[in-house]
Amino acid sequence: MLKTVKFGGSSLASAEQFRKVKAIIERDAARRYAVVSAPGKRFSGDDKITDLLYRCQALRASGKPFDAEFRKIADRFTGIRDGLGLDLCIEAELDEIRSRIDAGASADYAASRGEYLNAKLLAAYLGFPFLDATECIRFRDDGTFDADATALRANVLTAHACAVIPGFYGRTRAGNIRTFSRGGSDITGAIVANLSESDVYENWTDVSGFLMADPKIVPDARVIETVTYSELRELSYMGATVLHEDSIFPVRKARIPIHVLNTNDPEAKGTMIVPDSMATDKEHARALTGIAGRRGYTVLTLTKDNLHNDLGYAYRLMGILARNGISAERMPSGIDTISLVVDDKRLTGRMDQLYHDVMAECAPDTIEIASCIALIACVGIGMVRNPGVAAKLFTALANAEVNARLIDQDSNEMNIIVGVEQRDFERAVEAIYRAFA
Ligand code: ASP
């Protein structure tokens, strides 16, 4: 058994957190590759090291002094080191980072140093070798991740029986540091799990797993024990995120499960994210796995007599959307109607042109525009096998006096989308949760 473990910023924010991480790693000899984030917040209102590093670089770029910000960074790292009683000199590294930022280093370089130094500290504390991400994570010159060049570096990683690797960054062929988008250490963890052919990718955070519904709406929402990659994708798309979205792909392809665990409660079961084919009868017997939703949609409903016989109607409509740079989230249709569900962010500044083009090229009999709509995704691979899911769902909404403005089901029958008025959003989520939990 081989495990890649990734610890997030809050898991490594202080010496006390480092102690928890060490205990976790030492409890299981399979935990051989550890990927780390930069120190995160210790308390609300605290600074994240990555934010401070970006700030130093931005201050320098605008010709302002950055000493005060840099001091906070240096103090945090030396504080962790001293708190752990480590005999590791990081002052020279800090000086070098400082002078490179002063000499105009890139934002990517500056931001990457949080992970770099934290990995150095954890490696020393565990007695593991430090393996720099630049040794195996490769980017193209345009800043995109180069999976092929990275795959060729697998042997550099596996030459080490165990290692601590900084997350979030890698380098281009020319040697420039590049980072993933924010939260990208999750992606590094997934890549390392894939390169090392780990059996499990453990992602240690500060929550005890993936919850069945947003705890801001349902404070007692249950943790989902097992979720498939497909279910997770549907839920994350609607805003329920624990992991960076792009961290799914490297492990999903290699059929490696992700185990989301809590550094502050290591005994909690957490959530296992598994390939669809690894779902057991238990998951298939479950009518609903999770609920996620978002506000801020507009629904445009076009009505035209005999629309279904008008060959190419949907095609023309899609052409208009593409030309205007708008994508429709969903397109439920009836015999004489087509609805477009569009994220408001995509409509800003484009609505008038869209309306004009639709009227000119599609000539609907009527066009109705409903704004302030929230979408709720009710997701579960078991839906298809369990009769009565929809009945239960809509009974719950009716009992909560919520009117479903729109209903759509994916063709894979894993996701029922309900559109409701924004003011009913919370009530609807809560009602659905109570009906299925
Ligand atoms: N430290 C980086 C960030 O704050 C990357 C990460 O933590 O995953 O976004």
Boltz pocket constraint, residues with backbone or C-beta under 6 A from the ligand:
constraints:
  - pocket:
      binder: B
      contacts: [[A, 8], [A, 9], [A, 37], [A, 38], [A, 48], [A, 50], [A, 51], [A, 111], [A, 114], [A, 167], [A, 168], [A, 181], [A, 182], [A, 183], [A, 184], [A, 185], [A, 186]]
      max_distance: 6.0
